Amino acid sequence: MALRWSSSANRDLVRLDAFLEAADRRAAARAVQRLLTGATHIARHPRIGVRLGEFDPHEVRKLIVGDYEMRYEVRENELIILRIWHVYEDR
C-alpha cells in the first residue's frame, strides 16, 4: 500500500522535532525515527489502529506510536498520515 504524508502531518513532524531538539538532539532523532518506522508499519498493516467513527464514511484510524498519536486514513490503494501529536499535548 502506498504511504503518503499530508502537509499537516509533515508540519507536525517538523514541529515535534524542533521542540525536542531544543532539549536533546538525540531524543529528537529517536522520536522522529520511531514515527517514521511507525508509519511504515501502519502501511504494512493498515487496519492495526482503532477506527474513529466520527470521520465515517472515511476510514480514519489512530495508533499510538511511542508517546505520539498518529491519525491516518486508509484508502483503496494508499494510506495517508493525517496528523501527529504527543499524547499529552493540548490540542
Secondary structure as GFF3:
##gff-version 3
##sequence-region A 1 91
A	DSSP	beta_strand	2	5	.	.	.	ID=ss1
A	DSSP	alpha_helix	7	23	.	.	.	ID=ss2
A	DSSP	alpha_helix	25	44	.	.	.	ID=ss3
A	DSSP	beta_strand	50	51	.	.	.	ID=ss4
A	DSSP	three_ten_helix	53	55	.	.	.	ID=ss5
A	DSSP	beta_strand	59	65	.	.	.	ID=ss6
A	DSSP	beta_strand	68	74	.	.	.	ID=ss7
A	DSSP	beta_strand	78	86	.	.	.	ID=ss8
###
